[in-house]
């Protein structure tokens, strides 16, 4: 079979099933092209993308400025490793640190790598700055978290599918209930060797769980009180997805046209990925101030591809697009409209119990058990009607379209969703 030979959807699915590891359960649609909020399958059918590659494509598919930055840089220099300097990395680090108001950036590639980097950074800070005894540092995490699937990360997951038969697991983590300040304070009081609290501002993979108002601010205050680093995993929630530049921005001015970029809750360590590249290239980063980041010295941590020239060019341009096209503002306004329309619809439908979220990161809860196929079947019906979404945790459907969506497009999608649910209920 020639590399460029056109395939039918079934041929492409059969190839993956035969030659690829079965570590995903994709919706049976084979995509070959994307532009803005739309994707097309190999037979030419057009769909709204309501997942955005798990919020990696906030700037829309194949954004011309981001693709242009990638291709132009690829013509000049793609990779040097960090054995040498390159002429793009410093510019990217300056732009990103000024955008997010941190002293330094440590560049990586994937979200899981960035989380691992943050954990190492936090532990090293704990030993060298806080004086924790060697190998005794502990990090508090939340139940139902999703920070990736490396061995260390699954060690503090409570998802049996992610954990089963992958042990032995890594020690050094304390699990508490999400959105529970008393549990956090108890853990901080009970353990003198805690160095960090790792938290998602919204638990996306768990079903778009939004914490109570003030939770993040109070959690940060508790961390400061006990001399513990507040680590925000904004791999999925960051880069304008929730209607703010960062979800930790709370109710600050990030939804306004002239965003200050100063969060209401400023993490001690910030983890970014996904939309940091607009989905065009693997780019992730850990940001912190000098008093934390300077514990990292040559040889302590690295990545051959981390901070490569293409990643730097793409990362800068992806952030510029967010600002220039006011995508945080758009996500804020369209997210409110989406939830307003769904909340008006839900009382007429026994199939959906609630809609929740912030900005354009939302989910509906299906009135069925987690082990049912109802949410999957609804997503299959949505696919037939021209909209792509995926279930999470059995009975929850996550909706996260590209932030370049227009109001007319959003209302069209709401119509597809509500009509599909009505037909499915019958």
N, C-alpha and C positions, 0 to 999 in steps of 0.2 A: 504494500500500500504506500503510495507516494505521500510525502510529508504534506504537500499542499493539496492533495486530493480532497474534494468536498465530501462530507459525510452527512448521512441522515442522522436525525436525533437518536434513533435506536442503535445505529452503528457506533456512534460516539459513546453511548451508555454501555454497550457491550464491550467496547475496548477497555473502558475504565474498570468494569467489573472483572474482566479477565486479567488485566495486567497491573491494576492498581490495588494498593491495600484498602481494605474496606473500613476505613476509619471515619467516614462520613455517611450520612443518609440523605443525599440531596433530593430535592424536589425533581421529578423527572422532566426537566426542561434543559435543553442544551443551547447555551447562548453563544453567539458569535460576534455580536456588535453591540456597542453602547454609545449613547450620546445624551448628555444632560440627565433627565429623569427616566429615560427610556432605555430598554434593551430589546434586542431582536434575537429570536432563535434561528437555527440553521435553515429552517423552512421559510423564514421571513416574517413570522408572526411577531407583532410588536406588543410589549408589555410595559406597564409602569413598574419600576423597581422600588419596592417598598421595604427593602432591607438594607440597601446601600453597602453591601459587603460588610455587614455588621458595623455600620457607621464609618467605614473607611472612605467612602465615596461622597463625603459631605459636599464637595464642590461640584458634583455631577460627574457622570462618566465622560472620560476622555476630554477633560476641560482643555481647550486649545492652548491656554497660557501654560498650564502645567506640562502638557505633552510637548509643547514647544521648548520649555526649559530642559526637559529630559533629553530630547533629541539633539538640541544644540550642544549641550554639555557632552553627550555621548560621542559627538564628532571630534571633540578636543581631548578629553581625558576621562576615563571611566573609573579607574581604580589605581591607587598607589600603595595601599595598605597604610598603616600609621607609622611605618618605618621612615617615611618622609613626610614633609608638609605638602599640602596642596593649596592652590590659590582660591578655593571655594569654601573650605570648612570654617575658617575664621570668620568670614562674612556671614555665613549661616548662623554660627554660634552667637555672634553679636546681635543679629536681627532677632533671633528667637529669645535670647535672654532679655533684650530690651522690651520685646513684646510681652513677656510673662513676668517681668520684674524680678529676675534672679541674677546672681553674679555669674554662675557658670552652668554649662550644659555638658553632659556626657552622652555622646551619640552612640546609638545602637541601631538595630534593624527591625526587630519584631517586638510586639507588645510583651510577650513572655520574657524575652531577653531584658527588656527594660525593667520589668518587675524584679527579675533576678538581680539585676544591677542595683536597684534600690534597696533590696534586702541586704546585699553585701555591703553597700555604702552605710546603711543604718547600723549594721553590726560593728563595722570597723569604727564608726564614730563612737559607738557605745563603749568599746574597749579603750580607745585612745583619748576620748574627750570626757566621757562620763565615769570611766574607771571601773567598768564591770569586769569581774574576774574572767579570765580566758575560758572560752567555750561555754559560758553561762548565760549569754545574752538571750533574751526572749522577745518575741514580737507578737503583739496582740492582733488577731485577725477576726473577721466576722463569719458567722455561719452563713451558708448558702452563697459564699463568695464565688467569683470566677475571676482569676487572675492569670490563667493560662494552664498549660498541661505539662510543664516540666516536672521532673521527679520531686524537686523541692516544693513546687507550688501545689501539686496534688496531695502532698503530705499534710497540708492544712485545709484541704477541701473535704466537704462531707457528702460529695456526690459519689455514690457507690460505683457508677459507671466509669467515672474518671479514675477511681482509686483501686478497684478490685484487681488483684493479681499483679500489682506494680510495686509492691513493697520489697525490701524494708523502707520505711519512710523516714524523712528527715525530722529530727527533733528541733525544739526551740520555738514553738508556736503555742499560743494560748487562744482558744476559740471562744468567742462570746456571741450573744445574740445581737443581730444588727438593729440599729435604731433603739438602743437601750443604754442610756447614759449611766444608769445605776450599775449595770453589768460592767461597763467600762471602768467606772470609778472603783468598783470592788476589785477588779483585776489589777488595777494600778496600785491599790492599797495593799493587796495580798502578795505582790511579787516585787521585790526590790531590784530585780535584775532586768526589768523591762526597758527596752531601748527604743521601741517604735510601735505605732498603731497604724496598720495598713487597712485602708477602707476605700470602697467605691462610693462616690457621692450619690450615685443611684445604682442599685444592683440590676444591671441589664440582663445578663444571662439568666438570672434567677426569676425573671418575669417583670422587669421594669418596676422594681420596688423603690418608691420615693420615700426618703425618711421624713420624719416630722420636722416642721419648721423649727429652726434653731439647733437641730441635732449636730450638724457639722461644726457650727460655731462653738457650741458648748463642749464638744469633743476636743476641739483644738485647744480650748481653754484648760481642760483637764490635763491634756498632754503637756502643756506649758507648765502647769502647776507641779507636775510630777517629773519634769525634766525628761520628757519622752518626745521623740520626733513624730510629727503627724505626717503620714505618707498618703497622698491622694493618688489613687489609680484612676487617671482620667483618659485611659487609652480609648475607651468607648464613649465616654460622656464629654470629652474635651473637644476643642476646636469648633465651637458654636453649635454643637448638636442640641443642647438643651435650651437654646435661646440666649445663652451667655457665652462669652469666649471660653470660660471654664464653668463647669457645674458648681465648683466651689465658690464662684462669684456670688452665689446667693441672689440677693435682690439689689445688687449694685447696678451701675449704669451700663453694663455691657450690652443690654438690649437696645440701647440708644445709638444714634448714628455716630457719635464721637466717643467711643468707648475708651475709658482710661486704662483698661486692662488690669486694674488693681483689684484683686479679689476681696470680697467681704471676709472670706476665710482663706488666708494664704497658707498653703501647706509648707512644711519644712522641706519636704521632698515631693516633687511633682513628677508623675510618670505620664508620658504622652506617646501616642503611636497612631496607627490607623490613618485618620484624616490628616495627620501631619504631612502626608504625601499626596493627599487627594486620591489615594488608591492607585497611584501610578507606579509605585516603587516601595519596597519595604523601608520605612524610616520610623525610628522611634527615638526617644530621648528621655533622660533623667535630668531634672533641673534642681539646683539647690544653691544656697549661698556659700561663700568662701569658708565660713567656719565649719561647715559640714563637708563640702566637696573637696577641700584641701587634704583630707585624710587619704585620698586616692593618690598614689604615687606611681611612677613608671614601673610596669610589671605587675601591678596589683590587679588590673582588669583591662580587657580589651576585646577587639573584634576586628578581623581582617577587613570586613566590609563596613564596619561602623564608621560613619563620618566620611564616606567616599564622596568624590566630587559630584556624581549624579545625585546622590541623596541630598547633598547640601543645596544644590541648585533647585531641586524639586521641592525640598522643605521650605525654602524661602518663598518660592513662588506660590506654593499652596497656602501659606499664611497670608501673603499679599492678597490673594483672591478672596479669602474670608473677609478681610478688611475692606477691600475696594468694592466688593459687591454687597456689603452689609448683610452677610448671611446669618449672623447672630440675630439681627433684627427680624429677618424674614422667618427664621425658625421660631422665634418668640411669637410672632403674630399668627403664623399658620398653625403652630401648635395649639394655641388658644382656640382658634377656629375649629380645628380637628376635634378637640375634646368637647367643644360646645355642641357640634353637630352629632357626635356619637352619644353624648349624654342625653340629647333630645330624643335620640332613636331608641336607646336601651329600654325605656319603660314600655315600648311597643313590642319588645322581642324577649321571649323567654330564654333564648339561647345564650345571651350575653349578660353577665352580672355587673360588670363595671369596665370603665376605661380609666387608665391612669398613665401618668407620665409628665414630662416637662419638655417644652420646645417640641421638636419633632422626633423625640424618643418616647414612644407610647406603646401601650399594650392593651388588648382586651382579654378579659377572663371569660372563658367559655364555661357554661353551666354543665359541667360534667367532671368526672374523676380524672386524676392525672394519668391513669393508665389506659384511658379511652383513646380511640383514634379520631374523635370528633374534630379536634382542632386541625389535625393533619388533613382530614377529609374536606374541611372548610378551605384550607389553603389550596388543595387540589382544585376545588371549585373556583376559587379566586383566580387561579392560574388560567383556567378555561375562559374566564371573563376578562383576562388581560391585566392582572395585577399579581405580582410575585411577593409572597411573604412566607415566613416559616414559623412553626410552633416552637415554643420553648417550655420545658418542664410539663409536657403533656397537654395541659388544657389552657395554655396561654399563647396568644399570637402576638408577636412583636411587630410593630409598624414603625419603620424608620426610613423615610424616603430621602433622596438627596435634598440638600438645603436650597438648591437653586429652583425648586418647584415654585410655580406661580399659584395664585389663589384659584384661578380657573381650573388648573390641573388638580389641585387638592380637592376641590369640590367634586370634580369628576371621579376622583378616587373614592371619596366618601360615598358617592352614589353607587359605585361598583361594590364596595364593601357592604353597604346596607341592603342592596338588592340581592346580593349573594346570600347574606345571612337570612333574609326573608324567605328566599327560595329554599334554602337548606332546611329551615325550620319546618317547612311544609312537607 
